[in-house]
C-alpha cells in the first residue's frame, strides 16, 4: 500500500524539538570563524537629500570599517527581479547615494568585532537630511502631486493596460445592459510577512569563490541575481547555502541590498562577515505585501445573475519597483474569481511611494483578487436582497464545465465550487446560524452575529502556463536514495513530503531517503519555494525522476536475473526486484546499485499550474456598543487536489487561515503623512496571537488536477486567500441591518463603531 | 549560572542579555531571538523553573541561578511529554518559535495543570507563531495536559 495520503509524522521534528533547528545565525561553520559583524545605518526620513559623515564611527574601538556609497568599488545597484519598470525605479542603490526614498533605506554599513559595537557605531554615523516632499498614500501618488523620480516624470511605474496585460477600462456603457449596478472601493492594506526568524546572512570567500549562507526561499534565484554583480571577483564560483529557515511567507524570495553587499564586505575585510537584523529592521526593510486599492463595479439582473464586472487595481510599489509592482498581474488573471461572468474589463497600475518596497506576501496578488470579487458579490447580493449563499450558487462556474476559461482568458483546471460551498455550509450549520442572527436582531441585542462566506479560486505554481522545478534521485551504494530538489523548506516539511513521494516510487522506507536542498553547489539547478509550487512542481519532478530510476533498475535486475525487462517488477513492500511470479529470487537496491556506475535520474519538466479553490465561512460576534469584533468560528473547505500528507496540508491551511484572518482583523503596516513607520516592531504591528483566534473547523475535499502526475495543487497560500474575504464579509453581514455595506480592513473597533454611528446619524 | 545542569561562567558586559549569554557564551542555539520588544516569546526559557523571556533578563540577573533551555528537556532519547505532543500534533513548521513555545507551554501547565482551550490561548498569548495558525499548538498543549494529569 502506498504511503501517500497518510498522516506521516515529520522527520524534521525531533531535532527541531530537542536542539532547535539550525538557522543562519546558529551556524558554527569553521569557514565563519572570526567573522566580523555587519550593521546597517538606515534612513530615518522618508525622502531627503543626504550628506553622510562616518568619521567618528570609523574611529571607534572595535570598528573594522565604515562604508558609504562613495566607498563602494564593487556592486552599487541591485535591480528588481522583474525588469519591466523605468530604470531609475528599478535600479535600487545598495547604499543610498545622495537621496533616500523611504525610512529604513541603507545609508552606510559598519563592520565590527561585536554586534554591540556595530550598534554603537551606527549611532555615531552622522547623516544630514535635507527633506524633500513626501508621498505615502498610493492614491495620492497616482495624481503625481509629488513626483519621486524627476527623471521619470511620473510615479506610475507601469500601466498594465498599456502593456496589453489588462483589457483597459471603457465607460459606463459597459454596464448598459445591467438592471443592477453596484460600485465600491476595496483597500487591501499593506501587511508584513513577519517570519519569526528575521533576515540573516553570512558571507566569505574561498580564494576566488564567494560563499553565502542566508535565510532565503530561492537560493538559485539569489545566485542568479548576485553572481553577475561579482563577475570580476567570483571567478571560482558563487555558492548560496540555505540552512534551516524560520519562515518566509514571500518576504525571503529576493536578495536584498543588505545581502548583496556582504561578499564585497568580506573581500574588503579579508574575513567572513555575518549579518542578523533586528525585528525593527525587518519591519522597516523586508518587503511587505498587499498594498492595493481596488475600485470595482459589478452589474447584473435583479434576480441575481451577474453579467458584468470591472476591476481597477492600484498597487503600491513602495520606493523601488520590486516584485510587488508586478503582482497586479496575478490579480488581473484571477479577477473573475469562481464566477461565470461573461463580461469583465480590467485595468491596473503600480505607483511608487516613499515607503518600503513591496514584495510577495502569502498569496501575492490572488488574495487581492479574491477579496474584491467576494466583497463585490456580497454587495451585489445585499443590493438585491439575496442570500450570499444563493447568489454564489447562481453564479458559480459549473463543475461539469471544467476545464473552463474565464472572460479574462484564464483556464481553470478542475473544480467544484458549489460542492465546496455546500460542504462548508453543512459543517457550519448555516441555517441555524441565520436563525440565531435573526433572533439577536429581533431582540436588539448588543452583541450581534455576522456570517461571512467566501469562495475563492487561486493560481498556484504560476504564472501561467506553469513552471519547472529541478528534482534528482540517486541510489547510493548502500541501496538507499538521495533526493535533490531545487525547492527547499522554510517550514513546509519537504523532508517528509518529498521523502514520501520518493518512497512511494522506490519501495523504500522514508528513513532511507536523504533530501538535499538549499545549496546551489549540491543542487545543480532550481527555482525555490513560493507561490504554492513545491509539491506540484518539485514533488512531480522527484516522482518522475524516481520512476525513471526504477526503470533503469529494472533493466539491471533483468540482466542479473537473466530475464526480460518487461517481466521485472518492483516489490513496493520491501523494495526488491524480481521476475513476476517468483518473488523469492530477487535483487535488492544495494545489489542493483553495485552493478551501476551511476544509478540516478533527474527531471526538470515544465508542469502546468493549477487552481486550488474552496469556501470559507467566518462567524463573528460584534459588540455594537464598543465595536469589538470576535472571531467565533472559522469553517473552511479547501480543495488542493490530491493530498500527499493530510497532517501537513492541514498545517498549511491553519497557518494561511490565521494570516488571512489577521489581514481582516488585526494587521496593518502603517505610516504617518511624513512617511514615518507606525508599526516597526511587534508591539506596534498587530501581529495576530493565539488569543485572537479560535480553533479552525476544517472540511476535507479533494479534486485532483490533471496538470501534474501527482494530481496535487498548491496549499500554502489558500488559507490566506479565503479567510480575509470571509471575515470581512462576516463583519459587514453582522452590521448590515444598520445599513453598513462595506468596511475597511483591518476591522478595528473604531472602524466598526464609526460605521454604526454613521448609519445611525 | 547553571544551564541545563552544567555550570557556565563568563565575564560579560553589564548590558548582555540572558538570551545572548545562552546563545554565545553557552553556545546553545536552540533559544531564538525573534523581536526586540519582548513580544514574540521565541527566547522563552526557564529561570529557576519559571518561564521568562530571556531577552528581558540581563545575564547578570541570572548570576548563580538555574536556567533550563529546550536542549535540557529531553531525557536522552525520550522526549519530554510536551515535545512529544508537539511532534504528534504537528505543532511546529519552521521551528523558530518552537523552543520558546514549548518552554512557555510547560510553564503554563505547571501553573494550570488542566487548562481549557481559552486558558491555553490566553496563557500563551505572549508567544507568537507565524506558521501554524496556533491550532495545533493549542491542541498539543491540551494533549500534553491530558498526559500529565
Interface residues (C-beta under 8 A of the other chain):
Chain A: X9 X10 X12 X13 X14 X16 X17 X18 X19 X20 X21 X22 X23 X25 X26 X28 X116 X194 X195 X196 X197 X198 X244 X245 X246 X247 X249 X276 X278 X279 X280 X490 X491 X492 X493 X647 X648 X650 X651 X653 X654 X655 X656 X657 X658 X659 X681 X682 X683 X687 X689 X690 X691 X693 X695 X696 X719
Chain B: X13 X15 X27 X29 X30 X31 X32 X33 X34 X35 X36 X37 X38 X39 X40 X42 X70 X71 X73 X74 X79 X83 X86 X87 X88 X90 X92 X93 X94 X95 X96 X97 X98 X99 X102 X117 X120 X121 X122 X124 X125 X126 X127 X128 X129 X130 X131 X132 X133 X134 X135 X136 X137 X138 X139
